Amino acid sequence: QTFNKELKNIKENSLDYEDGLEKLDDLCNRFKSKYPNFIKHIQSNKER
């Protein structure tokens, strides 16, 4: 739930594509230990 809320915030408030990717990487790094398979999936599909 927290991840989705922060992801929505990134989508709505990123300055540009590169800024959004950087913020997404930071978010994924924070949740990687708690949800490793989910984060791996997100990171492998983030450029789509």
N, CA and C of each residue as an Amber inpcrd file, in Angstrom:
protein
   144
   0.8280000  -1.1860000   0.0000000   0.0000000   0.0000000   0.0000000
   0.8780000   1.2570000   0.0000000   1.8690000   1.2690000   0.8520000
   2.7850000   2.4060000   0.8900000   3.5380000   2.5240000  -0.4240000
   3.9940000   1.3840000  -0.9560000   4.7110000   1.3950000  -2.2260000
   3.8410000   2.0070000  -3.3210000   2.5930000   1.5610000  -3.4230000
   1.6900000   2.0660000  -4.4660000   1.4180000   3.5530000  -4.3100000
   1.2880000   4.0170000  -3.0940000   1.0470000   5.4380000  -2.8420000
   2.2430000   6.2730000  -3.3030000   3.4290000   5.7960000  -2.9730000
   4.6380000   6.5140000  -3.3760000   4.8650000   6.4300000  -4.8820000
   4.5190000   5.2950000  -5.4840000   4.6400000   5.1600000  -6.9380000
   3.7110000   6.1440000  -7.6450000   2.5030000   6.2810000  -7.1520000
   1.5560000   7.2390000  -7.7250000   2.1060000   8.6570000  -7.6070000
   2.7060000   8.9660000  -6.4780000   3.2990000  10.2820000  -6.2690000
   4.4320000  10.5350000  -7.2710000   5.2340000   9.5120000  -7.5400000
   6.3170000   9.6340000  -8.5250000   5.7290000   9.9230000  -9.9020000
   4.6900000   9.1870000 -10.2810000   4.0640000   9.3840000 -11.5940000
   3.5220000  10.7960000 -11.7510000   2.9310000  11.3170000 -10.6930000
   2.2710000  12.6220000 -10.7710000   3.2250000  13.7950000 -10.6000000
   4.3510000  13.5950000  -9.9190000   5.1930000  14.7320000  -9.5440000
   6.6110000  14.7080000 -10.0880000   6.9290000  13.7920000 -10.9710000
   8.2730000  13.7740000 -11.5500000   8.4200000  14.8980000 -12.5660000
   9.5770000  15.4930000 -12.5690000   9.8360000  16.6040000 -13.4760000
   9.8980000  16.1420000 -14.9300000  10.4830000  14.9680000 -15.1400000
  10.5800000  14.4010000 -16.4800000  10.8250000  12.8970000 -16.3530000
  11.0180000  12.2500000 -17.4660000  11.1880000  10.7960000 -17.4920000
  12.3860000  10.3570000 -16.6590000  13.5120000  11.0210000 -16.8360000
  14.7330000  10.6510000 -16.1100000  14.5630000  10.8460000 -14.6080000
  13.9080000  11.9200000 -14.2110000  13.6400000  12.1730000 -12.8000000
  12.7560000  11.0620000 -12.2310000  11.7630000  10.6510000 -12.9880000
  10.8760000   9.5760000 -12.5650000  11.6140000   8.2580000 -12.3930000
  12.5030000   7.9320000 -13.3310000  13.2790000   6.6940000 -13.2170000
  14.1910000   6.7130000 -11.9960000  14.7870000   7.8520000 -11.7320000
  15.6600000   7.9740000 -10.5680000  14.8700000   7.7810000  -9.2760000
  13.7080000   8.4080000  -9.1950000  12.8670000   8.2550000  -8.0100000
  12.3530000   6.8250000  -7.8730000  12.0330000   6.1840000  -8.9930000
  11.5880000   4.7930000  -8.9650000  12.7040000   3.8840000  -8.4550000
  13.9280000   4.1170000  -8.8950000  15.0620000   3.3260000  -8.4100000
  15.2300000   3.4810000  -6.9040000  15.1030000   4.7110000  -6.4160000
  15.2130000   4.9490000  -4.9680000  14.1130000   4.2060000  -4.2150000
  12.8970000   4.2790000  -4.7310000  11.7670000   3.5920000  -4.1050000
  11.9980000   2.0880000  -4.0920000  12.4190000   1.5390000  -5.2120000
  12.6660000   0.0950000  -5.2940000  13.7680000  -0.3330000  -4.3340000
  14.8010000   0.4550000  -4.2040000  15.8860000   0.1090000  -3.2880000
  15.4120000   0.0670000  -1.8380000  14.4730000   0.9360000  -1.4920000
  13.9430000   0.9500000  -0.1290000  13.0950000  -0.2820000   0.1730000
  12.4220000  -0.8370000  -0.8360000  11.5240000  -1.9660000  -0.6220000
  12.1170000  -3.3060000  -1.0630000  13.3210000  -3.2920000  -1.5850000
  13.9350000  -4.5070000  -2.1460000  14.0540000  -5.6430000  -1.1310000
  14.4230000  -5.3400000   0.0900000  14.6000000  -6.4100000   1.0790000
  13.2680000  -7.0030000   1.5360000  12.2240000  -6.2110000   1.5010000
  10.9160000  -6.6830000   1.9500000  10.1800000  -7.4610000   0.8570000
  10.3140000  -7.0270000  -0.3910000   9.6110000  -7.6480000  -1.5240000
  10.5730000  -7.9010000  -2.6810000  11.5400000  -8.7870000  -2.5270000
  12.5860000  -8.9370000  -3.5550000  12.0730000  -9.3760000  -4.9260000
  11.1330000 -10.3090000  -4.9890000  10.6410000 -10.7770000  -6.2890000
   9.8210000  -9.7070000  -6.9930000   8.9850000  -9.0070000  -6.2500000
   8.1710000  -7.9340000  -6.8180000   9.0580000  -6.8160000  -7.3580000
  10.0440000  -6.4270000  -6.5840000  10.9400000  -5.3420000  -7.0040000
  11.7550000  -5.7620000  -8.2200000  12.1960000  -7.0090000  -8.2530000
  12.9230000  -7.5070000  -9.4230000  12.0470000  -7.4040000 -10.6720000
  10.7870000  -7.7660000 -10.5410000   9.8410000  -7.6750000 -11.6620000
   9.6580000  -6.2160000 -12.0960000   9.4690000  -5.3350000 -11.1510000
   9.3030000  -3.9040000 -11.4490000  10.5260000  -3.3770000 -12.1980000
  11.7010000  -3.6710000 -11.6960000  12.9200000  -3.1470000 -12.2950000
  13.1660000  -3.7200000 -13.6920000  12.7520000  -4.9560000 -13.9290000
  12.9760000  -5.5280000 -15.2520000  11.9930000  -4.9740000 -16.2780000
  10.9000000  -4.3790000 -15.8240000   9.8960000  -3.8390000 -16.7340000
   9.7420000  -2.3280000 -16.6680000  10.6170000  -1.6400000 -15.9660000
  10.4170000  -0.2060000 -15.7420000  10.5520000   0.6550000 -16.9840000
  11.2310000   0.2020000 -18.0060000  11.4360000   1.0290000 -19.1990000
  10.3170000   0.8670000 -20.2220000   9.3380000   0.0680000 -19.9130000
   8.2310000  -0.1440000 -20.8520000   7.2300000   0.9560000 -20.7880000
